[in-house]
Amino acid sequence: MTRTKILITGASAGLGAGMARDFAAKGRDLALCARRLELLEDLRTELTAAHPGITVALRALDVDDHAAVPRVFGELRDELGELDRVIVNAGLGKGAVIGSGRADANLATATTNFVSALAQVEAAMEIFRTQNSGHLVLVSSMSAVRGLPRKKAAYSASKAGLAALGEGLAAELAKSPIAVTTLLPGFIATDMADKAGDARMLAPLDKGVAAMVRAIEREQTRACVPGWPWRLVDVVLPHLPNAVVARMG
């Protein structure tokens, strides 16, 4: 099935903007949300110049404003006529050692990456249940595979919660016209990953985004992207001794 009207949150930069460029090149109509409207406007100018036949609808959205999420999703649905894919991509990468006096950073990470993602899922699923069709995509992380220590602990937990949400919905909706995909990206060259990842395992942005889009288009239930080395990490990481994992923070 070709999904032609796609909403992406967190679309002003990084993975979100990269996916928008890839889907625009495929001729898809886009609904893009982010806090920084001016960056979205620049992106729309770029995309419509390169691909004149597409429609790109924009809205400023802070996903932590949970009451605004269903309103904005509804407005974008009305502007495009329908939404047949929603990519829950907006996320936060900051974190601190738990108990170090930076609870604000960890609470913000947990709120944006899980609670605010849940608000987006609620809004998307209400649209999809009304339509009796749609494709929900959750951008989790390879950090969801195993609880990680120190400043990555809250981030890892928040992304594990999102992955569990996707797993539950995929099971619930397996025989329905609504598809669910959970993506677990490894280190892909974005500002967030540059600060957190091992440079030796960092995939170029275009390669990482292309792998994400391939998995989305195939509507895989769960995908580690890019495939190498992250499918292997997915198998090995849950079984590593705690002494090894302790060095990953």
C-alpha positions as CSV (number, residue, x, y, z in Angstrom):
1,M,0.0,0.0,0.0
2,T,1.3,3.5,-0.9
3,R,0.6,6.0,1.9
4,T,0.4,9.4,0.1
5,K,-0.4,11.8,3.0
6,I,2.2,11.7,5.7
7,L,2.4,13.7,9.0
8,I,5.8,14.0,10.7
9,T,6.5,15.6,14.0
10,G,9.8,17.0,15.0
11,A,10.3,17.7,11.3
12,S,12.4,20.9,11.4
13,A,15.8,19.2,11.5
14,G,17.6,15.9,11.9
15,L,15.7,12.7,11.2
16,G,12.4,14.4,10.8
17,A,13.6,16.8,8.1
18,G,15.5,14.0,6.4
19,M,12.4,11.8,6.2
20,A,10.4,14.7,4.8
21,R,13.0,15.2,2.0
22,D,12.9,11.4,1.2
23,F,9.1,11.2,1.1
24,A,8.9,14.5,-0.9
25,A,11.2,12.9,-3.5
26,K,8.7,10.0,-3.7
27,G,5.9,12.5,-4.5
28,R,4.1,12.3,-1.1
29,D,2.0,15.1,0.4
30,L,3.4,16.1,3.8
31,A,2.1,17.6,7.0
32,L,5.1,18.8,9.0
33,C,5.1,19.9,12.7
34,A,7.8,21.4,15.0
35,R,8.3,24.1,17.5
36,R,10.4,26.2,15.0
37,L,8.0,27.3,12.4
38,E,10.6,29.3,10.5
39,L,12.7,26.2,9.9
40,L,9.6,24.4,8.6
41,E,8.9,27.3,6.3
42,D,12.5,27.1,4.9
43,L,12.1,23.3,4.5
44,R,8.7,23.7,2.6
45,T,10.3,26.2,0.2
46,E,13.1,23.7,-0.5
47,L,10.7,20.8,-1.0
48,T,8.1,22.5,-3.1
49,A,10.9,24.0,-5.3
50,A,12.4,20.6,-5.9
51,H,9.1,18.7,-6.2
52,P,6.5,21.1,-7.5
53,G,3.6,18.6,-7.5
54,I,3.5,18.0,-3.8
55,T,1.6,19.8,-1.0
56,V,3.4,20.6,2.2
57,A,1.2,21.8,5.1
58,L,2.9,23.2,8.2
59,R,2.0,23.9,11.9
60,A,4.0,25.1,14.8
61,L,3.6,22.4,17.5
62,D,5.2,21.9,20.9
63,V,4.4,18.3,21.5
64,D,4.6,18.9,25.3
65,D,1.5,21.0,24.9
66,H,-0.7,17.9,25.0
67,A,-4.0,19.7,24.4
68,A,-2.6,21.2,21.2
69,V,-1.6,17.9,19.7
70,P,-5.1,16.6,18.6
71,R,-6.1,20.1,17.4
72,V,-3.0,20.4,15.2
73,F,-3.3,16.9,13.9
74,G,-7.0,17.5,13.0
75,E,-6.1,20.8,11.2
76,L,-3.5,19.1,9.2
77,R,-5.8,16.2,8.4
78,D,-8.4,18.7,7.1
79,E,-5.8,20.6,5.1
80,L,-4.5,17.5,3.3
81,G,-8.0,15.8,3.1
82,E,-6.8,12.8,5.1
83,L,-3.8,11.4,6.9
84,D,-2.8,7.8,6.1
85,R,0.6,7.8,7.9
86,V,1.7,9.6,11.1
87,I,5.3,9.4,12.2
88,V,5.8,10.2,15.9
89,N,9.4,11.5,15.7
90,A,9.7,14.5,18.0
91,G,12.1,13.7,20.8
92,L,14.6,15.0,23.3
93,G,18.1,13.7,24.0
94,K,19.2,15.5,27.1
95,G,19.6,13.7,30.4
96,A,21.7,13.6,33.6
97,V,22.9,11.1,36.2
98,I,19.9,10.3,38.3
99,G,20.1,11.9,41.7
100,S,22.8,14.4,40.6
101,G,20.5,17.4,41.0
102,R,19.4,17.6,37.4
103,A,15.9,16.0,37.7
104,D,14.6,18.7,35.4
105,A,16.6,17.3,32.5
106,N,15.4,13.7,33.1
107,L,11.8,14.7,33.7
108,A,11.8,16.7,30.4
109,T,13.3,13.8,28.5
110,A,10.7,11.3,30.0
111,T,7.9,13.7,29.3
112,T,8.7,14.5,25.6
113,N,9.9,11.0,24.7
114,F,7.0,9.0,26.3
115,V,4.1,11.1,27.6
116,S,4.1,13.5,24.7
117,A,4.6,10.6,22.3
118,L,1.6,9.0,23.8
119,A,-0.4,12.2,23.3
120,Q,0.6,12.0,19.6
121,V,-0.4,8.4,19.4
122,E,-3.8,9.1,20.9
123,A,-4.4,11.9,18.3
124,A,-3.2,9.7,15.4
125,M,-5.1,6.7,16.5
126,E,-8.3,8.6,16.9
127,I,-8.0,9.7,13.3
128,F,-7.1,6.2,12.1
129,R,-9.9,4.5,14.0
130,T,-12.4,7.0,12.5
131,Q,-11.0,6.3,9.0
132,N,-10.6,2.6,9.8
133,S,-7.2,2.8,8.1
134,G,-3.7,4.3,8.6
135,H,-0.1,3.6,9.5
136,L,1.4,4.7,12.8
137,V,5.2,4.9,13.0
138,L,7.0,5.3,16.3
139,V,10.6,6.5,16.3
140,S,12.1,4.8,19.4
141,S,15.9,4.0,19.7
142,M,18.3,1.2,20.0
143,S,18.7,2.5,23.6
144,A,15.3,0.9,24.2
145,V,16.8,-2.6,23.9
146,R,18.6,-2.5,27.3
147,G,18.5,-0.1,30.2
148,L,21.6,2.1,30.0
149,P,23.4,3.8,32.9
150,R,24.2,7.3,34.1
151,K,23.1,10.2,31.9
152,K,21.4,7.8,29.4
153,A,19.2,6.1,32.0
154,A,16.1,8.3,31.6
155,Y,16.5,8.5,27.8
156,S,16.8,4.7,27.6
157,A,13.7,4.2,29.8
158,S,11.6,6.7,27.9
159,K,12.4,5.0,24.5
160,A,11.8,1.6,26.0
161,G,8.3,2.8,27.1
162,L,7.6,4.0,23.5
163,A,8.8,0.7,22.0
164,A,6.5,-1.2,24.4
165,L,3.6,1.0,23.4
166,G,4.3,0.2,19.8
167,E,4.6,-3.5,20.5
168,G,1.2,-3.5,22.4
169,L,-0.6,-1.6,19.6
170,A,0.9,-3.9,16.9
171,A,-0.5,-6.9,18.7
172,E,-3.8,-5.3,19.2
173,L,-4.2,-4.1,15.6
174,A,-2.5,-7.1,13.8
175,K,-5.7,-8.1,12.0
176,S,-7.0,-4.6,11.5
177,P,-6.6,-2.1,8.6
178,I,-4.3,0.0,10.9
179,A,-0.5,-0.9,10.7
180,V,2.0,-0.1,13.4
181,T,5.8,0.2,13.0
182,T,8.4,0.8,15.7
183,L,11.8,2.0,14.5
184,L,14.9,1.6,16.6
185,P,17.5,3.8,15.0
186,G,21.1,3.4,16.0
187,F,23.7,6.2,15.9
188,I,22.7,8.4,12.8
189,A,24.5,11.7,12.2
190,T,22.3,14.3,13.8
191,D,23.1,16.8,16.5
192,M,21.7,14.5,19.1
193,A,23.6,11.5,18.0
194,D,26.9,13.4,17.6
195,K,26.8,14.2,21.3
196,A,25.8,10.7,22.4
197,G,27.2,8.2,20.1
198,D,30.4,6.4,19.2
199,A,31.8,8.1,16.1
200,R,33.0,4.7,14.8
201,M,29.3,3.5,14.7
202,L,27.8,6.7,13.3
203,A,25.9,6.3,10.0
204,P,25.7,9.3,7.6
205,L,22.3,11.0,7.9
206,D,21.3,10.1,4.3
207,K,22.1,6.4,4.8
208,G,20.3,6.3,8.2
209,V,17.2,8.1,6.9
210,A,17.0,5.9,3.8
211,A,17.0,2.8,6.0
212,M,14.3,4.3,8.2
213,V,12.1,5.1,5.1
214,R,12.6,1.6,3.7
215,A,11.4,0.1,6.9
216,I,8.5,2.5,7.0
217,E,7.5,1.8,3.5
218,R,7.6,-2.0,4.1
219,E,5.5,-1.4,7.2
220,Q,7.7,-3.6,9.3
221,T,6.4,-4.1,12.8
222,R,9.8,-3.5,14.3
223,A,13.0,-2.5,12.6
224,C,16.6,-1.7,13.8
225,V,18.0,0.8,11.4
226,P,20.4,0.9,9.7
227,G,20.5,-2.9,9.6
228,W,24.3,-3.2,10.2
229,P,25.5,-3.3,13.0
230,W,22.2,-2.6,14.8
231,R,20.5,-6.0,14.2
232,L,23.5,-7.7,15.8
233,V,23.4,-5.2,18.7
234,D,19.7,-5.9,19.1
235,V,20.6,-9.6,19.7
236,V,23.7,-9.1,21.8
237,L,22.9,-6.1,24.0
238,P,20.2,-7.7,26.2
239,H,22.7,-10.5,27.2
240,L,25.8,-8.4,28.0
241,P,27.1,-8.5,31.6
242,N,26.2,-5.5,33.7
243,A,29.9,-4.7,34.0
244,V,30.1,-4.2,30.3
245,V,26.8,-2.2,30.1
246,A,28.1,0.0,33.0
247,R,30.7,1.4,30.6
248,M,28.1,2.6,28.1
249,G,26.8,5.5,30.0
